[in-house]
Amino acid sequence: MTGALATALPGLAASIPSPDQHTWYLGPVPVRAYALAILAGIAVAIWITGRRWAARGGDPDDVLEIAFWAVPFGIVGGRLYHVISTPDPYWGPDGDPVRALYVWEGGLGIWGAVALGAVGAWIGCRRLGVRLPAFADALAPGLLVAQAVGRLGNWFNQELFGAPTTLPWGLEISPEVIDHLNRTTGTSFAEGTLFHPTFLYELLWNLAAAAVLVWLDRRYRLGHGRVFWAYVALYTLGRVWIEMLRIDTAEHVLGLRLNVWTSIVVGLGALVAFFLVGRLRPGREDGVELPGRERPAQAEDEDEDTTSTGDAGEDAQAAGPDPGTAARA
């Protein structure tokens, strides 16, 4: 089938090239593609979440305030998880512990990012007086889009690709990276070998999952954290098969990569939480703010003006139509 497709479509590229550069310099300042991808993902997530938060009745400015706490916590958590789950480059025989601090080289584990990012989001929500489950529901689709954009950084870094493949969308990897892979993993891949573009698989999966979340939320008016639990379940479902394709160094437990076990356990837990919350608290929250939150003075003034205008309109209606209007009619 693959050969027939390649023969029928000779004009299409038989592989996906990898970028030959991942860092540019503005004078002495390095600009790294990985960092740009992460920042772009964060910006897109904040924009999407702001719109969804406003649609749920929240203040869009809340999103920036909560991101101020969630993003740094998430980056630290993601790096910690990566270093723990892939320790050889840092603590192995030829490892360098100092490189654990080199976030720009790639390596942010999503589960550590979600776990500590949730702690940061909780702090932000508590300070603002908003409901964390409601905010998590607004965040979930944007988080998937951010992860999709972030995978472009892996493409630029030529990392986290999958096993060799003869498919027409195989990923080209530079000879230097293949040589490093052979030395660190004991493999013997020849120059010119094509690999599964797992960065692309996850990018497309995440975008599709984000669309599914938006549809589920609109169709069933999910609330109380159920959109977030659906996000975790959908993401882990894709991560299991994508992770099984990868050949980079990783810790193994009972013959499977640690990230595979993590995805299975977390995914099953998310499914249980999704259905349990749905049974105990169906529908969507009545409000996104916690009781006792003080609204900004400007908002209170606007409400008073609206109320006054409404009262004046009712008084005018009770007094009868305007004579000029009646004459024009």
N, C-alpha and C positions, 0 to 999 in steps of 0.2 A: 504493500500500500504506500509506504514511504517512497520507494523507488519510483512507483508510478506517478505519484504526486510531483516528485522532483522533475520527472521527464515531461509531464504535462505542463509544468510551469517553469520553463527554463529561464525566463526573465527574472524570476525572483531569486534573491540571495539564498544560498544554501546554508547559511549560518548567520549568527548575530555577532558582529564585531564588538570587542570590548574597547572602551576609551583608552587611548595611549597616554593619557595624562589625567591625574587626579588632584593636582595642586598647581595653583598659579600664584604669582607673587606681585604684590603691590609694593614695590620697593623692597624693604626687608620683611614685610608682613605676608605670611603665607595665607592663601585663601584655598581651603580644601573643599572638594566636592562633597565629601561625606558630611561635613559641618553644614554646608549650604542646604543639602537635602534634609537634614534634621530640622534646621531652622525653618525651611519652607514648609515642611510637614506640620510643625507647631503652629505657624501662621495660618495655614489652611484650617487646621483643627479649631483654632480660636474663632475664626470667622464663621465656620459652620455651626459651632456650638453656640455662638452668640445669637445667630438667627433662630436656632431651635429653642434656645433658652427664652428668648423673647416670645416666641410662639406659645410657649407653655405658661407665660405670664410672669416671667422673671425679668430682671433688669439686665440688659446686655453688658453693662459695665461690670457686673459681677464676674463675668468670665475672665476678664483680664486680672482681676483681683485674685481669683482662685488659681489661675495659671501661674501667678507670681510665686505661689507656694508649691503647686503640683509639679511644675516643670523641673526645677532643680532637684527635688526629691526623686522624681522619675529618672533623671539622668544618673544620679548616684546609685539608685537601686538597680538600674539596668546594667551599669558597669560592674557592680558587685556580683550580680548574678552571672554575668559573662565570665568574670575572673574565676568564680567558684566552679562553674560548670565546664570551663575550658582552662584548667590550671597550667598545663604543660608549657605554653609560651612564657609564663611568668615564674613558675616555681619548679619547672622540670629541669633535667640535667643541663640543658643549654638555655634555660630561661633567664629572663631579666626582670626581677620584681618591679623595677622602676617603670617598665613599660605598662604596668597595670594602670598608670595614671594617664597614659597616652590615649585619651578618648578619641581623638581625631583620626587614629589609625583604624577605627572601626571596632565593633564589639560592644553592643548594648543588648543585653538579654531582655526580651519583652516582659517576662514574668517578674523580674526584679523591678523593671520600670513601672509596671502596673501596680505592684504591691506597694512600693514606697511612694509612687505617684498618688495612690489612693490616700495614703497618710497625709501627704501635702494637701490634697483636695479636701480632706476632712477638716484640716486646720483652717483652710480658707473658708469653707462653708460655715464652720462654727463661728468664725470671726464676723461673717456677713449675716449670719442668722438665716441661712437657707438650708433646705432639705438635701442631704447628700444623695439619697437614692434618686430624687428628681433630677438633680444636676448630672448624675451619672447617666441617666437615660438620655438627657440632651447631648451629652458628650460622646456617646458610643459610636455613632456613625462617623463623626469627625475624627475620632481616634483611629478608626480603620483606614480612613483616607490618609491620615498622617503617617501611619505605618507603611502604606503603599508608596508614598512619596519618599519616605526614608530609605526604602529598598533600592532606590536609584543610587544611593551612596555606596551600597555593596557592589553595584555594577561598576562604578568608577574605580573602586578599590580592587576589583577582580578577586572577590572573596565570597565564601559561602555558596559556591556553585555545587552542582550535583555530579553524579557519576557520568562517565563517558556515554555518548549517545551518537547515533547516526541520523537522528531526526533532522529535518531541514531547518529547524530553529535552534540547532546546537550552538552553544556559546563558545566563541574563540577566546583563548587565554594565551597571554604572552609566554614565550619560552622561559623567561626568568621566573614567572610565577609557577609554571609547571615544574621547573627544576627545583624550586623551593618546596613544592608539594611532594615531589619524589623523595627529597632528603628528609623531610619531617615525618612522612607517613610510611616510608618504606615501599612506595609504589614505583612503577616504572612506566609512566605514561610517556608516549612519544610526542615530540613537538608536532603541533598541528592537530592534536586530539581535540575533539569537540565535547563539550560537557552540557548537562542539563542546566538551563538558565533558571535556577530555582528562585532567584530574585524576581524574575518576571512572573513565574507561577504564583508567587505569594502576592505580588503587586496586583495581578488580575483577580486573584481570589479575594483579596481585601476589598477591592472596589466593588466586586459583585456582592460580597457580604454586606457592605455598607448600604447598597441599594435595597437588599432584602430587609435590612433593619428598618429603613425608612418606610418601606411598604407595610411591614408588620405593625409598626407603630401607628401609621395612619389607619390601617384596616381594623385593628383591634384596640386602639387607644391604650397601649400598654403603659403601665406606671409602676411606681414603688420599686424601681430598680430592675424591672423585667427586660427592658431594652438592653441594659448593660449585661445581664446574664445571658441573653441571646447572643450578644456580641462575643462573649467569652466562648460559648458553645460553638458558634460558627467558625470563629478563628481557630480554635483548637482542632476542629474537624479537618480543616485544610492543613494546619501545621503538622499533623501526624504524617500524612502521606508526603508532604514536601520535605519534612525532616528526614524521612526514610531514604530520600534520594541523595542527601548531602554526604560528602566524603571528607569534610574538614575534620580536624582532630576534635574529639569531644569525649567526655566521660561516658562509659557504658555501664549499664546495670542489667544483669540477666540477659545479656546479648543485645539489648536495645540502647540507643542513645538516651542520655538522661532527659533531654528535651522531649523525646517521644513519651516517656513515662509521665513527665510533668504535664504534657498536653492531655494525655488520657485521663489522669486523675483530676486535673482542673476542669476539663471538659465535662466529665461525669458529674462533678460537683456543681457546675453551672447549670446543667440540665435539671438536677434535683432542685436547686434554688429557684429556677424559672417556674417550674410547675408548683412547687410548694408556696411560693409567694402568690402565684396566680390563684391558688385555692384559698389562701388565707386573706388576701387583699386584692380582689379582682378590680379591674378598671384602673383609672388614673387618679392621682391625688387631687384633692380639692384645691390645694394651693402649693406653691413652691417655697413659701417662706415659713420659717418656724414661728410659732406663736410668740408674741412679744417683740418682734423685730420692729425697730423704729424706722419709719420711712423718711426719706430726705424731706427737708422743709419745702423744697421747691415742688415736689410731688404733691405735698399736702395742700399747698397754695393752689396748684392747678385743679385739684379736686374741688376745693372751695369755689373756685371760679366757675367750674363746670356746674356745680350744684346751684350756684347763684343764677347762672344763665338759665338753667333748667327751671328754677322757680319762677324767674321772670317770664319765661315762655309760657308756663302754665297759667300765670296771672293774666297775661295778654290774651291767651286763648279763652279764658273764662270771661273776659270782658267783651268778647265778640270780635268780629273781623275788623280790620283796619278800613275806614271809610274809603280811602283812596283805592285800596285793593278791591273793595266791593264795586266801586265805580268802574274800574278797569275790566272787572269780570263781566 
